[in-house]
């Protein structure tokens, strides 16, 4: 059994699994060091294997119709969790009202609750009273830390003398975090010490040792928190490579992330995640995606750094299309393009290894 930080967890993703609004659940199903995931809740895929639904690769994590069905099945296998984790990531980070009944029932069972939404469960007196009664915890991962815990930018990032890579994207909910983890694991497999800098709630839930939650942070401290995470990873781990998870995209109308990562994280190179089949920004019909060329140009103008490769999100594609799409991107941009989720990261890592200091 793998070593985990917090224990077994059931992931709530009702109505959102295998959609962009389920990306937190997707990350936990694919990889986490914080929990041992024992199941996912989504009636649409009840009876399926979560890994098979998501990636066509079974991983032994079952999907259940509801909490009651999960408890019956998991109790029979002596595999009950101690956490219910909210795996939803809807636009605006709001908790669906229907989810509250499941959360209450989980608390009544004596389970802890972790949520990365903007609707803070610790602001709900009923849930807080239940947690206190059952002597369990509710953690709102996106709740803003007290200001005395936050860091301001200092310039110490200039002392970080290892390869720094940022995985940015052309849109939100695109797989930037998954690609970042794949790269970290591939570097480690290749014999290099690599550290992940998580910048969102799911990265923290996956166990990124050095992380900050960008959209929970007061703006004045975002750059300082990014710098602090990178510098801490460098000072404490002496890595060969640091990979910084991107957020949103420079041109997404609602999630224009990436500016602070470029300015404060000061990556040596950028890897750009892209979904070729997307025509409009995620969740915003009528907002046409900027071209790949425009997005690359914007990154390079802002940062003065090179976009070294494109990583492809194959949503909306047949497997037979993927390699041809990668070749077309290379012809268009003169940059190598890889689908690391489908084909692994060996070829990309071979390119990046030439840049390790």
N, C-alpha and C positions, 0 to 999 in steps of 0.2 A: 504493500500500500504506500502511495506517495505521501511525503510529509507535507502537511498543509498548516497554514497559520491559524485558522479559526475553527475548522471542523466541517462537518457535513452540511450541505445546503440544498434546499429545494428552490427552484427558480420560477417565479411567477411571470408569465408572459402571455396571459390570456388575450387572444385575438391579434397578437403581433409577431408570433414566432415566424421566422422565414420572411419577414418584411423589414424595411428600413427602421420601423419603430421598435423592433426587437433586438437592436444591435448590442445592448448590454447582455442580454441572454445569450446571443450568438458568441460573444467573446468568452463568456463563462463556460459555454459548452465546448468551445474549441480548446481553451487553455485557462487554467487558473491555479495559482499556488496558494491562494487564500482559503479556498474551500475545496472539499471533495463534493462535486455536484452529483446528487443522487437522482435527480429527475427535473423535468420541466412541466409547468402547467399551461396547457393550451388545448382546449377541447377539439379544435380543428384537426390536430395531429395526434389525438389520443391513440395509444397503441403502437405508435411509431418509435423508431430510434432517432433521437435528436440529431446525431451526427449524420445519419443517412438523409434525413430531411434537409439538413443545411448544406452538406457538402457531398452527398452521395457516398459517404464513408462511415459506416456504423461505428459507434464508439461505446455502446453499452449504456448510454444514458436514456432512460425511457421518458416518453411524453405521456402525461396523465390528463384525464378529462377535467378533474377538479381536485381540491385538497382532500376530500374524503376518499376518493379513489386512490390517491397517492398514499395516504396513511395506511389504508388496508394493505396495499401491495408492499410498501416498504416495511411495515411492521412484520409481515409474514417472513420477510428476509432479514429481520433484525437490522434494518438499515435506515432507521428513522433519523432525520437530520436534527440539528440544533438551531438552524437558521432558515428563515424564509427570506430570500433575496428578491427584490423587485427588479425584474429583468427588462422592464419597459423603458424605451427612450423616445417618447413621442415629442413632436414639435412643441416647444414651450415647456417641456418637462413637467406636465400636469398629471396628477394621479386620477385615473378614471374612478368615478364613485363606486362602481361595481367591485373594485378591488378591495374596498375597505372591509367587507364582510370576511374575505379570505384572510386579511391581515389580523382581524380580531380573533378569528378562529385559531390562527397560528399562535398568537399570544396566549390564548387560553390553553393551548397545548404545552405552553412553557418554552416556546421557541423565541430566539432573538430575531429581530427584523433589521435588515440593511436596505436602505433605499438611496438611490442616486438622483431622485427627482427634485424639482424645485418646490413642490408641495411638501413641506416638511411635516413628517409624521409626529415629530416631537412638539409641534404646535397644536396637536389634537389632544385635548384634555382626557378624553375617553381612552385613547390608545396609551397615553402616558400612564394613566391610573392602572390600566390592565398590566402594563409592563412592570410597574412597581409592585403590584399585587403578586405577580408571578416571578418576581426577582430576575427579570431578563432585561436585555438592552434593546433600545431602538437607536440606530445610528443613521443620521441623515448626512450622507457623504458630501452633499453639495452645500451644506450649511457653512456660511462664512466664518472662518476662524476669528477669534479675538485679534484685534489689531496688534496687540503686544506679542503675538506669535508670528506675525508676518515680517517679511524681509524686504528692504528697499534695495534697488540696484546699486552695486558698489564698484563694478569694473573688475572684480576678481575672476570673472570668466576668462580674462586674457591670460590667466595663469594655467588654464586647462590645456595641456599639451598632448592631447590624444586626438584621434580622428573623431570628429563630431558630425553626425548625419541627422538631418531632419527629414521626416517622412510627411510631406505636405500633400494637399489634395486639390483637385479642381472643383470639389463640392463637399458637402457634409454627408455623413452616413455612407462612407465610401470604402471603408476598410483600411484606413491609414494605421489604426492601432494594430490590427491583425498583421499587416505587413511589417510593422515595426517589430512585433514579437517574433515573427518568422525570421527576420534578419538577425535579431539578437541570438536566437537559438542556433541559426546557421553559422554565425561567427563562432559561437562556443563550440559547435561541432568541429569547426575548422581549427580549433586550438587557440582561439583568441579570447581574451577576457572582454566580455561585452556587457554593458549595462543599459537598461531601458529607463528612460525618463517618461513617466506617465503624466499626462496633462489633463486627464478627465477622470470621471468617477469610475468608469469601467476599468481603466488601467489600474487604479487603486484596488478595485475588487479582484482583479486578476493577480494581485500581489506584487506589483511594481514597488520595489523597495524605496526608490527615489521618485516621488511623485508630488504633484500639486494639482488641484482641481481648478482649472483656469476660470471657468464660468461661475465659480463660487467666490472668486477673489475680488476685492475692491481694486478698481482699475489702477490706482497709484502703486499697488504692490505686485501686479501681475509680472512685470519684468523682473523684479527682485526675487519673486518666488521661483520663476524659471531658472534664473541664474543660480539661486541657492541650491536647487535640486541638482543641477549639472555639476556645480563645484563640489557639493557634498559627495556625489557619486565618484568624482575624480579623486578627491582627497582620501576617501575611505576605502575605495576598491582598487585604485591604480589600474584602471581598465585600458585596454588597447583601443576600444571603440565605445562611444556613447551614442545611442540612437534616441532621438527625441520624437515623441508622438505628436503629430499635427492635430489641429482642431479646425473645423469648418473649412473655408477656403478664402483666399484673399478677396474674391469677387462675389461670394454668396451674399445676397441682400440681408439675410437675417443672421448669418454666422460668419462674419468677415474675419475669421481667425487666421493666424499665421504671422501677422505683423510682429507681435511681441516675441514669437519664437525665433524669427529671423534676427530681430534687433538685440534680444537679450541672450538667446541661446547661441548665437553667432556660429551657426554650423559651417563646416568646411565645404560641404556639398549638400544639395537637396535632391531627394528622390520624390518624384511627383506621382501620386496615385490618381488614376483616371478611369472613368467608366465610359467607354466610347459610345455606348448606346443611349446615354442620357442626352436629352435635348434641352431640358429645362432644369433649373436648380431644384433640388430635392424639397418637396413640399410647397413649392411656389409656382404653380402654373402661370404661364405668361412671362416668366423671367427666363429668357433664353440663356443657355450656358454660353459663356465666352469660349472662344476657340482655344484649343490646346496651345497654339502658338502665342496667343495673347497672354495666357496664364503663365507660360514659361517666361515670356518677356518681362511680365510684371515682377515675378520672383527675382529674376536676375538684376533688374533695375533697382529694386528695393534693397536687396542684400549685397549686390556685387559678387554673388557666388554663383557657381555653375549648377544648373540642373543636370545631374549626371546620368539619370535613367528615368524611364517611365515604368511604373508598375500598374498592371491592368486589372480592373475589376470586371469580371466576365458576366455580370448580370445581364440578362436578356439575350445571351448568346448560347448557341449550341457549342458543344465541345469542339466540333469540327471547324468552327469559325475562329477559334482563339488564336492560333498561331498565325493565320493570315492577317488578322487584325493587328497583331503585334508587328508583323512585317510592314503593314501599311503605316503604322505610327512611326516606325523607324524611317521609312521613306519620307514621311511628312516632316519630321522634326530633326532628323539626323542623329537621333538618340536611340540607344538600345531599349527595347521594351520587353517586359517579362510578366507573365502571370504566375506569381510565386505561390498563390494559394492552390492553383491547379497542378503546377509542374515543379514546385519546390524552388529554392533560392540558390542552388549551386552555381548556376551561370552568373547570376547577379553578384554573388559573393566573390566569385573569381575576379570579377571586375573591381569590386570594392577592396579586395585584399591588396591590390596594387597601390592603394591610397593610405593604408595603415602606416602610421609613423614608426 
